[in-house]
Structure formats: C-alpha cells, structure tokens
Amino acid sequence: MLSHRHTVSPSVDVEEADTPLSPRRRRRRPRRCALCCVLTVLAAVVFASITLATLPEEEQQMDEGAAPLVTTEGIGATLATQASSDRVWLLRFLCARWSGPISVAVVGDQSIATEAVCGSSKPHPSASVLRAKIDQSLRWRGALLLGTTTTMQLFSYAGNYPINALRNAALNAVTTSHVLVVDVDFFPSTELHEAILAQSLYLKNHPRSALVVPAFQRKGNWRGYSDKRWKRELSKPDFIPENFAQLLDCLASVACIVFDFTWNRDAHGTTNTAAWVEATAKAASTRAFRAADRVRAAEAQPSGKDAPKLPEGLLPFASYVEPRRIACFKSARFEPYVVLRNNADVRFDASYTGYGKNKIEQIARLRYAGYVFAVLPLGFLVHAPHPWSSSKRSWMATGRGSHETDQLYKETVAEARDNVDARDGANRTWLCER
C-alpha cells in the first residue's frame, strides 16, 4: 500500500495543485553537484545499454511487486480486470475478443465461474503463491484456471468495494512482460492484442512507456435498465463494435462516441481520438492497396506459381504504424487505459475503495515518474453501457468534491509532485500551456 505523507489544503483544487512547475519553483529544488550529475548520466547510459541488450533475460527478474515471468520469448501482453459477482458474466465478451492471457479478480465463490464462459475450470496450479500476495482487505476464496489462459481469483470483502486491491490481485497473476488493466465493462477490439504485440520493438526500446488505448462507448441512458434488458441488449450482434470497420459505422451513426465525452471530456480528450481514427483509416487504406498489389502480382505469375513473398509481408501490418507521442496533458483529469510494463509502477494504491479517482491516481504517479505516454495504433476499447453500480450511486448522491477520496487524491498528487527532482522535470509529461 502506498503512503500519503503530504497534505494539501482542502481549498486547493486538484487541477490547480497539478499545474506545471514554474521556473522559479524549479530553481528552489536542491541542486546536485557537477560530479554527481556526470556519474548519474554515465550510469544511465550504461544501464540503458544493458537493458536494451538483455531485456528478455532481465524480465525474468522483475522489480519488487511484479509477478515473475515464465517466458523469455520477448514481449507478451495480459488483460487484467476485476469484477463483482453481478458483472462476472461480462467476462465472456473479453474472452471472446482478447487472444492473449487474461487475469481477473472476482468477488464471489467458485460457482460463478460458469458465468464467465471462458472454458472449463480447474484448480489453479499457483493458487498458494497467489494467496500469499493478496492485500489484507481481501479474503481469499480460491483460484481457478479457465480454459488454458484465463486465471480467476475469488475473494470476499467487508466495507467499501476494494477495487484497487482487486486490481492488484489480478496483477499478481500476470506472467507476461506487459499488461493492460481494464474494467470488465470495457470490451477490447478483436485486433487489440495483436496491435500491442506489433509494437514489441517500441515497448522494448521504451521500458518506461505507457501506450494509451483509445476508448469509446455505446451511447444510451441505461441507468434504469433491468439486468434482464441490459443482458439482452449486449447480446445483439454488432451492438458493441468488434473491429475498426464496425467502429466506423457506429461512430458515423452517432451510436458510439468517445468514452465519457458528454460529462467529462477531459478524461480522454488528450488522446485526440479524431487523429487516431484518421491515422487508422489511412493505415487500413494502405493495407488495402498493398493487398491489391499482391493480387496483381499473383495474377501476373504463370499458372501454378504464387506471387513472390516480400520481406515486409512477413511482419504484422500494425508494426509499420508507430505510436503517436503525447507531448503534454490537456488536463490533469486525463485518465486513459494504458499498456504498461509489468513492474512495481503498474500497481494501484489499495487505499482507494469504491467509486472515484481509483484509476487516475495511477496515471498521476506515472506522469510524474517520467513515463512517456503515446497512443497505440489500430487497437481500441469500447465501454458497454450498464445500470449504475451502488458505489457510483452513492458517490453521485454526495456531490463531486465532497468525498474523502478527493482529499486522498490531492495527497497522491502532492506526493508525486514532491518526488520531482532537480532535473527541472525535463523528462516528465506536464500539462499543456493554456
């Protein structure tokens, strides 16, 4: 659990407390001696060289707090999530769309495993290891292996919904080099896992990168829907877009929109989703033209011979599209879903429970810790609309800004901000100038 030793005046708004450091304030930071700076730079160069040369072997010895890897074959990606007992059935959509391993922490007992529809279940071979890592706010109820790639851990709890403790429990079971943490009501596109793996070289060369996955939502007012009606709507074919072509149709008909665009545009505004759509459409067009070239080459060959294979055709097409760097955050309220290297930085603060600020606290810490944010090409997420949870109803009833969680978040930002060193934050992602 992360500590919060710093306090912020209740009258100071989170956004105001998180503005870029002024040059005057930066100069007040302690300065390092010249020799220390030289030694630091040399050490960084040596460390970077070793990291790039030995990444697969190094990943077997992850930072403290991360799960050990079971493979040295390079980049891999796991989808990690958590769910309450009444939302476990949504896991079937994630299993159907995500082609890689999945780790989920669930509130419930082993009887709910059948609702996931992710394959036959059996006792998990690493259950005792996983149990030893859980947060004290969780009560262990077992672990199952669904099919061959989905790990389900089962818990109970007392008090507020321990959302971040559950996320960390799911992270305990991750054995790939990278991980994408999502909520169970966010469905990945069918090509998302492949799109992440296509950026293997980028992820190896940028170990402190956060790849932003564009997030959309299916529009509609679902607050008063019954569970029966909700399940019936989600089961309709193409209701939640699975690929880019379906997403374009949904956006064009205004049935889909950027996630939370109506009430909180700052949450995903920095992604610049319009630029992502245009770049993805251009990439799809390029792919179509290359495919046409292959057809022409094949037709030009004598009967019984195939068209010659080109070297570029042996690589995933997505690898030719590079992530777009985010130079600055348009708002401190930007809270994207990100692909991260599986180390201690990916952990969430278990002090956050219930609804509100539980995901953005991680983004704030990553931003001040020097992570490079860039938008992932081609893959995306879509939020499946649903009735409000009891946690959100309680949070909305008390009014924004009057929660203990808001004060906790101010302390998180203050502590992360105080960790900025004397290098003037040159390698940090600051807020955009207004």
C-alpha positions in Angstrom: 0.0 0.0 0.0 1.3 3.4 -0.9 1.8 6.0 1.8 0.5 9.6 1.8 2.7 11.7 4.0 1.8 15.1 2.4 -1.3 17.1 2.8 -3.0 19.7 0.6 -5.3 22.4 1.8 -8.9 21.4 1.3 -9.5 24.7 -0.5 -6.9 23.9 -3.2 -8.5 22.2 -6.3 -6.8 19.1 -7.6 -6.4 20.7 -11.1 -4.8 23.8 -9.6 -2.4 21.8 -7.5 -1.3 19.9 -10.5 -0.2 22.7 -12.9 3.3 22.7 -14.3 6.2 23.7 -12.1 7.2 27.3 -12.7 10.9 28.1 -13.5 11.2 29.9 -10.2 9.8 26.9 -8.2 12.1 24.6 -10.1 15.2 26.6 -9.1 14.3 26.1 -5.5 14.8 22.4 -5.8 18.1 21.1 -4.3 20.8 21.1 -7.0 23.2 18.2 -7.4 26.9 18.7 -7.7 28.5 18.5 -11.1 30.3 15.3 -10.3 27.1 13.7 -9.2 25.3 14.7 -12.4 28.2 13.3 -14.6 28.1 10.0 -12.7 24.3 9.9 -12.9 24.4 10.4 -16.7 27.1 7.7 -17.2 25.2 5.3 -15.0 22.0 5.9 -17.0 23.8 5.3 -20.3 25.3 2.0 -19.1 22.0 0.9 -17.7 20.1 1.7 -20.9 22.6 -0.2 -22.9 22.4 -3.3 -20.7 18.6 -3.0 -20.7 18.2 -3.0 -24.5 20.8 -5.8 -24.9 19.4 -8.1 -22.3 15.7 -7.3 -22.0 14.3 -10.9 -22.3 16.7 -12.2 -19.6 16.2 -9.2 -17.4 12.4 -9.6 -17.5 12.8 -12.8 -15.5 13.8 -10.6 -12.5 11.1 -8.0 -12.4 11.0 -5.2 -9.9 9.7 -5.9 -6.5 5.9 -6.2 -6.5 5.7 -7.7 -10.0 4.9 -11.3 -10.9 7.9 -13.3 -12.2 7.9 -14.1 -15.9 7.6 -17.7 -17.1 8.9 -17.0 -20.6 11.9 -15.3 -22.2 10.5 -15.1 -25.7 10.1 -11.3 -25.6 7.0 -9.1 -25.4 3.7 -10.5 -24.2 0.5 -8.8 -23.0 -2.1 -9.8 -20.5 -5.5 -8.3 -20.0 -6.1 -7.8 -16.2 -9.5 -6.9 -14.7 -11.8 -7.2 -11.7 -15.5 -7.8 -11.3 -18.2 -8.0 -8.7 -20.4 -11.1 -8.7 -23.2 -9.5 -10.7 -20.8 -8.5 -13.5 -18.8 -11.7 -13.9 -20.9 -12.7 -16.9 -19.3 -9.8 -18.9 -16.1 -11.7 -18.9 -17.4 -13.9 -21.7 -17.1 -10.9 -24.1 -13.4 -10.2 -23.1 -12.5 -13.9 -23.5 -14.1 -14.0 -27.0 -12.3 -10.8 -28.2 -8.9 -11.0 -26.5 -6.5 -13.5 -28.0 -3.9 -13.5 -25.1 -4.0 -14.4 -21.4 -6.5 -12.9 -19.0 -6.3 -12.4 -15.3 -9.4 -11.5 -13.3 -10.1 -11.0 -9.6 -13.7 -11.6 -8.7 -15.9 -11.1 -5.7 -17.7 -14.5 -5.3 -17.2 -18.2 -5.0 -16.4 -20.9 -7.4 -20.0 -21.4 -8.5 -19.8 -18.2 -10.6 -17.0 -19.4 -12.8 -19.6 -20.9 -15.2 -21.0 -17.4 -15.9 -17.7 -16.3 -17.4 -17.9 -18.8 -20.3 -14.1 -18.8 -20.8 -13.6 -22.5 -20.9 -13.8 -25.4 -18.4 -12.5 -24.6 -14.9 -10.0 -26.5 -12.7 -8.0 -25.6 -9.6 -5.2 -23.1 -10.4 -1.7 -24.7 -10.1 -0.3 -21.5 -8.5 -3.1 -20.9 -6.0 -0.9 -21.0 -2.9 1.6 -18.5 -4.4 -1.2 -16.1 -5.4 -2.9 -16.3 -2.0 0.3 -15.2 -0.3 0.3 -12.0 -2.2 -3.2 -10.6 -1.6 -3.9 -7.4 0.2 -5.2 -7.6 3.8 -8.5 -6.1 2.8 -9.4 -9.2 0.7 -10.5 -12.6 2.0 -9.2 -15.5 -0.2 -11.8 -17.9 -1.6 -9.7 -19.8 -4.2 -8.3 -19.6 -7.7 -9.3 -21.3 -10.9 -7.8 -21.8 -14.4 -10.5 -21.3 -17.0 -9.5 -22.9 -20.3 -5.8 -22.6 -20.8 -5.1 -18.8 -20.5 -7.6 -17.3 -18.0 -6.8 -17.0 -14.3 -9.7 -16.3 -12.0 -9.1 -15.5 -8.3 -12.1 -15.4 -6.0 -12.5 -13.1 -2.9 -14.9 -11.7 -0.4 -14.5 -8.4 1.5 -16.0 -6.2 4.2 -16.7 -2.5 3.8 -16.4 -0.5 0.6 -15.7 -2.3 -2.7 -11.9 -2.8 -2.7 -11.4 -2.0 -6.4 -7.7 -1.3 -6.4 -6.9 -4.2 -4.1 -8.7 -6.4 -6.6 -6.8 -4.9 -9.5 -3.5 -5.6 -7.7 -4.6 -9.2 -7.0 -5.3 -9.6 -10.8 -1.8 -8.2 -11.4 -0.3 -10.8 -9.1 -1.1 -13.5 -11.7 0.3 -11.7 -14.7 3.3 -13.5 -16.1 3.8 -11.5 -19.4 6.2 -8.6 -19.9 3.3 -6.1 -20.3 -0.2 -5.7 -19.0 -3.4 -3.7 -19.9 -5.7 -3.1 -16.9 -9.3 -2.5 -17.9 -12.7 -2.6 -16.2 -14.7 -5.7 -17.0 -17.3 -3.5 -18.9 -14.7 -2.4 -21.4 -14.6 -4.7 -24.4 -11.4 -4.9 -26.4 -11.4 -4.9 -30.2 -10.6 -8.3 -31.7 -7.3 -6.9 -33.0 -6.2 -5.1 -29.8 -3.9 -7.9 -28.5 -2.2 -8.2 -31.9 -1.8 -4.4 -32.2 0.0 -4.4 -28.8 2.4 -7.2 -29.8 3.1 -5.4 -33.1 4.7 -2.7 -31.0 7.2 -5.1 -29.5 10.2 -3.1 -30.7 8.8 0.1 -29.3 8.0 -1.4 -26.0 11.5 -2.9 -25.7 13.1 0.4 -26.6 10.9 2.4 -24.2 10.6 0.4 -21.0 9.0 3.4 -19.2 6.3 3.9 -21.8 2.5 4.0 -21.3 0.7 3.1 -24.5 -2.8 4.8 -24.4 -5.6 2.6 -25.8 -8.4 4.8 -27.3 -11.7 4.3 -25.5 -15.2 4.6 -26.9 -18.7 4.0 -25.6 -22.0 2.9 -26.9 -24.4 5.7 -26.2 -27.7 5.4 -24.3 -29.3 6.1 -20.9 -29.0 2.8 -19.1 -29.4 3.9 -15.5 -32.9 2.4 -15.1 -32.4 -0.7 -17.2 -33.1 -4.1 -15.5 -30.4 -6.7 -15.6 -32.5 -8.8 -18.0 -32.9 -5.9 -20.5 -29.3 -5.0 -20.2 -28.1 -8.5 -21.0 -30.5 -8.7 -23.9 -29.2 -5.5 -25.5 -25.5 -6.5 -25.1 -26.2 -9.9 -26.7 -27.3 -8.3 -30.0 -24.8 -8.8 -32.9 -22.5 -5.8 -33.6 -24.0 -3.9 -30.7 -20.5 -3.3 -29.3 -18.1 -2.9 -32.2 -15.5 -5.7 -32.6 -13.3 -4.2 -35.3 -12.4 -0.9 -36.9 -15.0 -1.2 -39.7 -17.8 -1.7 -37.2 -16.5 1.1 -35.1 -16.6 3.5 -38.1 -20.2 2.5 -38.7 -21.1 3.1 -35.1 -19.3 6.5 -35.0 -20.9 7.6 -38.2 -24.4 6.8 -36.9 -23.6 8.6 -33.7 -24.4 5.4 -31.8 -20.9 5.4 -30.5 -18.8 8.3 -29.1 -15.5 8.9 -27.2 -15.9 7.4 -23.7 -17.4 9.8 -21.1 -17.5 12.6 -23.7 -20.8 14.0 -22.6 -20.0 14.6 -18.9 -16.2 14.5 -18.6 -14.4 15.4 -21.9 -11.1 15.9 -20.0 -11.0 12.2 -19.1 -10.0 11.1 -22.7 -9.6 14.4 -24.5 -5.8 14.3 -24.6 -5.9 11.1 -26.7 -7.0 13.2 -29.7 -9.3 10.4 -30.9 -10.1 12.1 -34.1 -6.4 12.0 -35.1 -6.4 8.3 -34.2 -9.4 7.5 -36.3 -7.9 9.3 -39.3 -4.5 7.6 -38.9 -6.1 4.1 -38.5 -8.3 4.7 -41.6 -5.2 5.8 -43.6 -3.4 2.6 -42.4 -6.3 0.5 -43.4 -6.3 2.1 -46.8 -2.6 1.5 -47.3 -3.2 -2.1 -46.3 -5.9 -2.4 -48.9 -3.6 -1.0 -51.6 -0.9 -3.4 -50.7 -3.3 -6.3 -50.8 -4.3 -5.2 -54.2 -0.7 -5.2 -55.3 -0.3 -8.7 -54.0 -3.3 -9.8 -56.1 -1.9 -8.2 -59.2 1.5 -9.8 -58.7 -0.2 -13.2 -58.2 -2.2 -12.7 -61.4 0.9 -11.9 -63.3 2.6 -15.2 -62.4 2.5 -18.2 -64.7 -0.2 -20.7 -63.9 0.7 -22.9 -60.9 3.1 -20.3 -59.3 2.4 -18.0 -56.4 3.5 -14.3 -56.2 6.9 -13.8 -54.6 6.8 -13.0 -50.9 8.3 -9.7 -50.0 10.2 -9.2 -46.7 7.7 -6.6 -45.4 4.9 -9.1 -45.9 6.4 -11.3 -43.2 5.7 -8.7 -40.5 2.4 -7.7 -38.9 1.0 -4.8 -40.7 0.4 -2.9 -37.4 4.2 -2.8 -36.8 4.5 -0.3 -39.6 2.4 2.3 -37.7 4.3 3.9 -34.8 2.6 5.1 -31.6 1.9 8.9 -31.5 3.7 10.6 -28.7 1.6 12.7 -26.3 3.7 15.8 -25.6 1.5 17.2 -22.8 -1.7 16.5 -21.0 -4.6 18.9 -21.9 -6.0 18.3 -18.4 -4.9 16.7 -15.1 -8.1 14.8 -15.3 -6.9 12.7 -18.2 -7.2 9.0 -17.2 -6.6 6.7 -20.1 -6.3 2.9 -20.2 -2.7 2.2 -20.8 -0.4 -0.7 -21.7 2.5 -0.8 -19.1 5.5 -2.9 -18.4 4.8 -5.5 -15.7 6.7 -3.9 -12.7 6.0 -2.2 -9.4 4.9 1.0 -11.1 1.8 -0.7 -12.5 0.4 -1.3 -9.0 -2.6 0.7 -7.8 -3.0 2.3 -4.4 -5.2 0.0 -2.4 -6.3 2.9 -0.2 -8.8 3.8 -2.9 -12.1 1.9 -2.5 -15.5 2.3 -4.0 -16.1 4.8 -6.9 -13.9 7.7 -7.9 -10.2 8.6 -8.5 -9.1 4.9 -8.2 -7.6 4.8 -11.7 -6.5 8.3 -12.3 -4.3 8.1 -9.1 -2.1 5.7 -11.0 -1.9 7.9 -14.1 -0.8 10.9 -12.0 2.0 8.9 -10.4 3.2 7.6 -13.8 3.2 11.1 -15.3 5.4 12.5 -12.5 7.6 9.3 -12.6 8.8 10.1 -16.1 6.7 7.7 -18.2 6.3 8.5 -21.8 2.7 8.5 -23.0 1.9 7.6 -26.6 -1.3 6.5 -28.4 -1.4 2.9 -29.6 -2.2 2.5 -33.3 -5.1 0.3 -34.5 -6.5 -1.3 -31.3 -9.3 0.2 -29.1 -11.7 -0.4 -26.3 -15.5 0.1 -26.1 -17.4 0.6 -22.9 -20.6 -1.4 -22.6 -23.3 0.8 -21.1 -24.9 -0.5 -17.9 -27.1 0.5 -14.9 -25.2 2.5 -12.3 -23.4 0.4 -9.6 -24.3 1.0 -5.9 -20.8 2.6 -5.5 -21.5 5.2 -8.2 -25.0 6.0 -7.0 -23.6 6.7 -3.5 -20.7 8.8 -5.0 -23.1 10.9 -7.2 -25.5 11.4 -4.3 -22.9 13.1 -2.1 -21.8 15.5 -4.8 -18.5 16.0 -6.6 -15.6 17.3 -4.5 -17.0 16.4 -1.1 -15.6 12.9 -0.8 -12.7 11.6 1.3 -11.4 10.1 -2.0 -10.9 13.6 -3.4 -8.7 14.5 -0.5 -6.8 11.3 -0.8 -6.2 12.1 -4.5 -4.9 15.6 -3.6 -2.4 13.9 -1.3 -1.4 11.5 -4.0 -0.7 14.3 -6.5 1.2 16.3 -3.8 3.5 13.3 -3.0 4.1 12.5 -6.7 4.9 16.2 -7.3 7.3 16.4 -4.4 9.3 13.5 -5.9 10.2 15.6 -9.0 14.0 16.0 -8.8 16.4 18.8 -9.8 16.4 17.9 -13.5 13.6 20.5 -14.0 11.2 17.8 -15.0 12.6 17.7 -18.5 11.6 14.1 -18.9 8.1 14.5 -17.4 4.8 14.8 -19.2 3.5 18.2 -18.0 0.2 19.9 -18.5 -0.2 21.8 -21.8 0.2 25.6 -21.5 -3.1 27.4 -21.7 
